[in-house]
Structure formats: structure tokens, C-alpha cells
Amino acid sequence: MNKSYLIFKHEFLLAIKRASFIILTLSIPVLALLGVGIYKLVVTTSAPPPEEIVVIGYVDEIGIFKEQIEQGFARMIPFASKEDAKQALVKGDITEYFIIPENFTSSVTIQRYTLDKELITPSITVSMIKNFLTVNLLKDKVPPDIVSLIVSPLNLEVTRVTKKGESGHEQSNVSNLLIPGIFSLLLSLALMFGANTLISGLGEEKESRLIEILFSSVSIRQLLVSKVLALGSAGLLQILLWLISIPLLLNLASSTFGGFLSEIEIPANFIVLGIIYFILGYLLFAVLAIGTGAISSNAQEGIQLSMSYIMLEFVPLWFSSLLIHYPDSPVWIVLALFPITSPVQNMLMLGISDIPFWQIITSIGILILSVIVGLFLSIKIFRMYILMYGKRPGLRNIIHNFKSA
């Protein structure tokens, strides 16, 4: 037990003293404080921006579009012909122009001209042109108050009804995804750096033959369990520092920026589940790193090999936009239960919708089982290959050695 503690202490101190651990742990609080400070500095030293009027030209080949030429900071200017509008655009008198053809009511097509290179037309421009057309087409057919209602944005209030029959106002707030999204990104980076740290340590010990000296004093099980627990403890320390700093930084940012930041609500079970998934994710990637480090001839080869499963954990982040628009897709359930993507996927889901209780319990159970089975297999692989040097064994050789062991 004393030897295990000494290994644990050594590995823990080594992990928290690494530059990558310190930078990753402090980067978010420091960057957040810098962001708030820079924002305050810019606001206090800058004059308010002028209210510049955007001038948009149009050619009316029908002859009925004359209403609502003023729209906030935009003004519509009529031109007699396309050539006149083009000359005004080249001179810089207007920022763009569009043509309303004679057959517009049947073709429903508007041709827009601009000097800027754009991937798509800005939504604000589309909205202004559409409102301009709508008001003029309906001005003699529909009462003005109805026209105003048609072109006004829809003010939609959402009320959630619970199973108990209680209902309450619940405003949809995409900003609630901010904290779970940032935490999921940090979790992914922490798991990647943690796995690479363990692989690097094993690779260095293997290359220097230090691992052979360690085996003369401790068993393989003692060595690996101590390393995994040390890495998990370092990760727990990291997550606790983040979770403590999040409310403080959120309050500071809310007082500075206001607006949507003041409306962010952290899910009630976020901290508890965050700690659970963080620890289990760390342990899972640690046991995977043990097996990877055992079959690799050096640290660099081990880190390259680990990319095969490390990149999988980023899959939920890559498709987070689809998760927002299609939260009920069965694909997310698969990612929430698959052990490598489970921690990141479930933390993202906390900011979008409620996670069924069975899904949380099942994903945690699968993670625990994966850690136990993974540790057993990794110790067995470690026993077979840690003292082997030279070419890395292939998958077929590993399976064959498992059967014959």
C-alpha cells in the first residue's frame, strides 16, 4: 500500500506540474477575465458609433412600389432604369440595388446586385426587401394595422406543461447552451491531454528501461492502478477549479455585458453530472492510454495511435448544430450511450433538453463497465507487451496472444 501511495503521489504531482495541465486549467478563467477587461476598456475609451444610413436602390418595372422606403437605418431609393441604378452603385451613391420585374407576381423572383462578394444574402437585407414588397402589394387590399402585423416579427412565448399538470412561462434561451458547450469542449481537451500525458509517461519509462526497475519493486496492477487514480485525481482537481470559477465568471460577465448572459441558467444537475462524467471519462481514457502505451514502441507512436479513439470524443461537438435543431434524433441516444462519446454528448444535452433518467443511469453504467473491462484488458495487454521492444504488434497478433494467454 505504501508503494502504491508513493507512485500515486509521484504521478499526481507530475501531472499537475506539467505545462499543458497548468495552461489548460488556467486558460479559461484567465481568458474570460481578459475578455471582460478588454471589453470594458474598449467601451470606456471608444465613442459611440455613428448611426450610418444604408442606401438601397431599386428599379420598379411595375410602378406600384412607393411605400415604406424608410426602414430603420436603411432607405430605399427608386431609379428609372437598371443602368441608372448600376451607375449609382459604381459611384458609391448606393450600397446595392434590386429590380422588381413586370412579371414579379407570377415569377416571384427579385434580381439583386451588389459590389460585395457574399456567400449568401444577409438575412437583414432579405427581411427589409421582403417587408418593402409585402407592404406595397397589400396597401390597397388589407387594412394598415393588419399589414403592420404581417411584417412584424412573431413574438412567441413558450409555456412548458409538466406531467404533474403544472405550467409556467419558460422562455426559449439558446444561451443556456453556452456553459454546457464550453464545458464539453474543455472536457474533450482535458481527456485528450490526460490520455497523451499517460502515454508519454509510459513511453518515456519504456524507452529509458525505468519500467523494468519499477517492476522489481511493485506489481503491474499496483503500478497501473496508481497511475490511473493519480490521473483521475488531477482531472478532478481541474474540474473542481472550473466549476468553482464558472459562477463567479458568469456573474462578472453578466454585470459587464448584461443582455443574454444575465439570462443564462445552469441546469440544477449540471455540477453533479459534470463531476461524474468527468471522472468516468478520465478513467476510461486512462485505461485506453495504458493499452496504447503498452503496445507502442515509443511515446510518439503511442500518441499517434491514440488519435484513433481521441478524435471520436469530438464527434458531438462537430455536430452540435444538428443537435440543436434535431434534439430528438435516435443518433444522439447512440452517442450518449457509446462510452467514448458519452461524457461530451450528455453534457451538451443538458443545455438543450431534459435527459431521460434511464439514459443517464444507462450511460453511467456503461461507462463504469467499460472502465472495469478496459482496465482488465489493459493490464493483460500491458503484461504481454510492455517489455517488448521494436515493431508494434498488429491487431491480429494481439487477439492471437489473448487467446493463447
N, C-alpha and C positions, 0 to 999 in steps of 0.2 A: 504493500500500500504506500509506503514511504517513497519507493522508487517511482511509482505511478504519479504521486504528487509532485515529485521533483521534475518529471518530464512535463506534466501538465503546467507547472509554474513556468518552466523554461519556454515552452511553446506559446503560452499565453502572453508572456512579456515580449517574446519575439514578434508575435503577431501585431500587438498594439503599438510597437515601436517602429514598424515598417512605415516608410513614407507614404505608400499607397493607402494604408489604413487611416493614417492621420489626415491626409488630404481629403479622402472621401468623407470622413466623419465630419470634418470642419467646413468642407466646401459649401454645403447648403446653408448653414447658419450665416457664414461669412458673406457668401454671395447675396443672400437675402438682405442682410444689413447694408451691404454696399449698394444694392438696388434701391433701397429706401432712401439712403443718404444721397445718392446721385439724383434721384427724383426730386427730393426736397431742394437740392442745390440748383437744379435746372429751373424749377418752378419759381424760386425766390429771386433768381438772377435774370430771368427772361421776362420780356414784355409780353403782354397778351397778343396772340396772333391776330392780324387784321382779318376782317370778315370779307374775304375776296368773293366777288360775284363771278360765277361761271356763266359764260355766254354760249348758248347753243343755238345754232341756226337751223332753220327748216324750210323746205320748199313744199308749199301746199298746192298740189295739182288739182284738188277737188274744189277748194275755195270756201271751206266752212270752218276751218280750224283757227279761231281767233281768241278763244277763252283760255284762262289760266296760263298766261305766258310767264307769270311770276311764280316761282316755286322755291321758297326759302332763299338759299344763296345761288339759285340758278335763274336765268332769264332766257326765254325763247325769243329769237329774232327772226321774223319772216323774210324770205328772199323770193324774188320774182322767178328766178331760174336756177338750175343746178350750177351753171357757170358762175353766176354772181356769188353763190354760196361757197364755191370752190376757191374763188379769188379771195374772199374774206377769210377763209381758213388758212390759205397760204400766207396772207399778210399778218395773221395773228389776231384779227379782229374777233374771231370766234374760236372756240376750242374744238368744235366738231359740228357736223350738221347731218340731218336726215331728210329723206324725201318721202312724202306721202303720195303714192301714185293714184291715178284716177280710178283704177280698179281695186283700191285698197279693201273695200267692203267685201269683195269676192276672193281676193288673193290673200288678204290679211298678212301682207309682207311689207316691212319697212326696211329701206336700204340706208345704212348708217355709214358715214365717212369720218375718218379721224386721222391725224398725223402720228398718233402713238401706236406702238406695237403692243397688242394685247392678246392674251390667250383667250379670254372671254370678255364680253361686255360687262363692265361693273354693274352690280345689282342696283346701285342707287340711280344710275343712268337709265337702266331698264324701267325702274319704278317711275321715274319722272316722265319719261316718254309715254308710258302706258297710261298714267293719270291724265296727262295732257290730251291724249287721244280719246280717253273714256269720257272726260268732261265735255269735250266738244261734240262727240257723237250723241250724247244723251241730253244736251242742254235744252232742246225744244221738245223732248219726249217724256222726260222724267222731272219731277219737282227738284229744286236745288238741294233741299235737305237730304233727299234720297241719293242724289249724285254724290254729295259730300260723304254720306255713309258708305257708298260703294268704294270710293277711292281711299277711305281712311283705313289704316291698319287694323286688323282684328285684335281686339283686346280679349284674350281668352284666359279665364280664371279656372284653375283645376281644383276640384274638391275630391278628396280621397275618402272612400267609404270602406270602413274596416269590416271584418267578419262579425264583430260584436254589434254592428249596426250604428256605430258612432261615425260621425263625419266631421271633417274640419277642413278649413282652407289650406291648401298646400300649393304654393306657387312653384312651378317648374323652374329649376335653377341649375343650369349646366355647370355653373361654377362649383357646385358641390363635388364635381369630379376632379377638381384641381388637386386637393390634398391626397386622395387615394391614387390619382395618376402620378403625382410626384413621388409618393411613397413606393409605388410599384416600380418606377424607374430606378429609384435608389436601391430597392430590394434586388432588382436584376443585376445592377452593378456590383452590389455587395456580394452576392452569390458568385459572380464571375471572379472578382478579385480574391474572394476567400478560397475558391477551388484552385485558382492559379497559385496562390500562396502555399497551399499544402503540397501541390505538385512540385513547385520549385524547391520546397524544403526537402521532400523525399528525393528529388533528383540530385540535389547537391550532396545529400548524405550518401546516396548510392554511388555517385561519381568519386567522392573522396574516401569511400570504403568505411566511413564512420558508422554506417548502418550495421556492419559486421561487428564492430566493437560494442554497439548498443545491445545486440542480440546476445552477447556474452553475459549481460547483466540483467536484462529484462526479457520477458516473453513477447512474442509478436502481438498477442492480444493486448497486453498491458501498454505496449508502445502505441498501437493504433488507436485504442480507446482513449488514451490520454491526449493524443494529438487531436482527435475529433472533438472531445469535450473542451479542449483549450480553444479550438477554432470557434466552436459554438458559443463559448463564454465571451470571446472577443466580439462576435457578432451581436450577442445580446447587449453588451455594453454599448455598441454602436447604435442599435435600435432604440435603446433607452434614452440616449442623448438626443436622438432625432425627435422622439415622441415628446420629450420634455420641452424641446425648443419650438416645436410646431405651434402650440397655442400662444406662446409668447411672441413669436414672429408674426402670427396671424393677427393678434391684437395690435401690434405695432404697424403692420401694413394697413389694417383697416382704418386706423386713425390718420394715416398718411394719404392713402388712395381713396378710402371710402368706397362708395358705389357697390359693385358686386362683391368685393371682398368682405364687406360687413355683413353680407347675407349668407356667407358660406357656413354650412352646418356639417360638423364632423359626425359621422354615424356613431351611435352610442356604443356599439360593439367593435368599433374600429381599433382601439388600442389593444384590447384583449386578443382579438383575432390577428392583429398585426404582429404581436409578440409570438403567438403560437405558430403562424405560418413562417415567420422569420426564422425561428429556431429550427423547425422541422425542415425548412428549405435549406438552411445551413448544414444540418446533419446529413441530408440526402446528398447534397453536392460534395460534402466531405468524404462520404463513403465512395462516391463515384470517383473522386480525385485519388483515393487510395488505390483503387484498382487500376486507374490510368497511370499513376506514378509507378506502380509495381511492374507493369509490362513495358514501360518506356525506358530506353537506354540512357536518356539524359533529360534534363528539365525542359529544354526547348522542345523536344519531341513530345513530351507529355502535355505541354500547354497547347501545342498544335492539335494533338489528338482530342483534347478536352473540348475543343470548339464544336465537335460533333454533337454534343449534348448541351453545351452552354448556350449556343445560339437558339435552341428550342425555347428557352425560357423567355426570349424576347418576342415570341410569336404573338401573345396577347397585346403587347404594345404596338406591334406593327399593324394590327387590325382593330385598334381601339375605335377608329371612326365607324367601322361597321358595327361594333358592339353598341355604340350609342344609338344608331338608327334601327338595329335589329336585336334588341336585348333578349328576345325570347327564342332565338335560334338554338336548335339542339347542339350546334357546333360548340357553343360556349360551355355547355354542360360537359362535353367531352374534354375540353381544355381545363375545366375546373376540377375534373377528377383525375386527369393524367398527372402523375406526381411531379414531373419536371416543370410543367406549366401551371400547376395548381396554385402555388402561393401567389404568383403575379396575377393570374386570372381572377381569383376570388377577391383580392384586394381591389382590383379595378371594378368588379361588380358591385362592391359596397357603395361606390359613388354613383351608380346608375340606377339600381333597383334592389329590391329585397332579395336576399339569397335564401332559398328554402332551407329549413333546419336540417332536413335529411341530406342535402347536398353538402352542407358544412361538415356534418358528422362523418359522412362517407369519405369526403376528400381528406379529412384529418386522419381517418382510419387507414386509408390507402397510403398516405404519406408515412405514417408510423410503421405500417407493414413493410413498405419499401425500404425504409431506413434499416429495419431489423434484417430483412433478407439481403439487402445490399451490403450491410456490414459483414454478414456471414460469408457471402460470396467474395467480398473484397479481401477479407482475411485469408481465405483459401487461395485466392489468386496471389496475394502477397507472399504467402508461404512458398508457392511454387516458383515465382519468378523474380523475387526481389534480389536474390543473389546471383541471378543470371545476367550476363553482360553480352553486349554485341547486338545482333539483329533482333528487332522486336517480334514476338510471336504473332502469328496471324490468328484470326477468329477460329479457324478450323483446328489449329493446334491447341488453342485454349479449351475448346469443347472436348477434344480428344483427351487432354490431360485431366479434365474434370471427371470424365467417365472412368479413366484408369486409376484415378487417385483413391 
